[in-house]
Amino acid sequence: MTLDSYTKGTWLPYEELGDDEFGAAGHSLFDGPFTWPVMVARKSALLANVATMAAYTERHGVLFAPHGKTTMSPELFAEQLGAGAWGISVATANQALAAHRFRVPRILIANEVLDEKVLRWAATRPDLLFYVDSRAGVEVAAAALAAVPGGKLSVLVELGRPGARTGCRGVAEAVELARVAAAVPGLTVAGVAGYEGGLPDAAAVSAWMGELASLADGIADLVPGSPIVSAGGSAWFDAVVDTLAPGGKPLPDRTIILRSGAYVSHDDGFYAVRTPFARHPEEGSLASALEVWAQVLSAPEPGLAVLGAGRRDVPFDQDLPVPLRVRALDGTLREPGAARVTKLDDQHAYLDLGDTEVAPGELVCLGISHPCTAFDKWRVVPVVDDDHRIVDVLNTHF
């Protein structure tokens, strides 16, 4: 990808640079071709997080298809696959097409697909899975197969919960749907899937995983080979593993696939508290990798500073960003004290200073909460070493 005057966070008014050239130039974040705000990713944290999750899934005997919707970055997909990921999960047809272009070997669309033209394309891709939770979904798949001689599709029957999002409302309904799907020529039922997000605690997750395992048992006779059982967001994958692969031994004759995605960059808010590694430090730890550097634009009254970063630059759907440190005009760093972000406008953040003082022109490093709504705000994310020197570039494709 080319970086130019349209690339957010960079300052390239007179030139265009390839991302390889840009990443190899060794620029410092603070005196290189950047302007504010800019989001960067710390390489050491990214690599450590990928390695931690790869070791976790290997230790527990499960496969891993990390959810690519978090980053939609081919560079990070390559890191995850290189560390042993079985494939990449996505949420939409466009994301699946992008993953295919990124040469991902196995793609799991963790969602229903009811667009026949998409399924006609998918019918020629044997390493793609998607969900069904209705007869309508099966009928669209059947129509796509009828239009593609020799085509094949593989589905996971999704189990849901009352009041939750997609998925059959009960094991019996899901078993019946699986039998309907298995009767369609060219349509293979490969297993079952579900999403435990939204459940209140580990006990509730464990109980619901028991239902998912029961569904896998109920359709095992329809599945050629070992039925897939897929679950596992970024908050409760420990409870999923404890039920589906207790003691590092997956349920007999089952292929367990986790789909956690936010772990790759982690954060300083939502997942810092909710990651299973916070509950089980003996399993490892994750480090927040994303930093948004924003300039102090104004300190118009005592106790208030206004930063030049807002809703277009940082996620705000779970929590507001967290001040991590302040960089003075002379380049020295200091702690932010009790300063906190209290409100965002489109391009501004309101900083309640507490016992902290900042001056216009200084920089504030913000940690983010919920990486899934951070990456999508940045087409290019510079990767920095621990001295904030640029060593690489991530591209995102949302």
Secondary structure, 3 states (H helix, E strand, C coil): CEECCCCCCECCCCCCEEHHHHHHCCCECCCCCECCCEEEEEHHHHHHHHHHHHHHHHHCCCEECCEHHHCCCHHHHHHHHHCCCCCEEECCHHHHHHHHHCCCCCEEEEEECCCHHHHHHHCCCCCEEEEECCHHHHHHHHHHHHCCCCCCEEEEEEECCCCCCCCECCHHHHHHHHHHHHCCCCEEEEEEECCCCCCCCHHHHHHHHHHHHHHHHHHHHHCCCCCEEEECCCCCHHHHHHHHCHHHCCCCCCEEEECCCHHHCCCCCHHHHHCHHHHCHHHCCCCCCEEEEEEEEEEEECCEEEECCCCCCCCCCCCCCEEEEEECCCCCEECCCCCEEEEECCCCEEEECCCCCCCCCCEEEEECCCHHHCHHHCCEEEEECCCCEEEEEEECCC
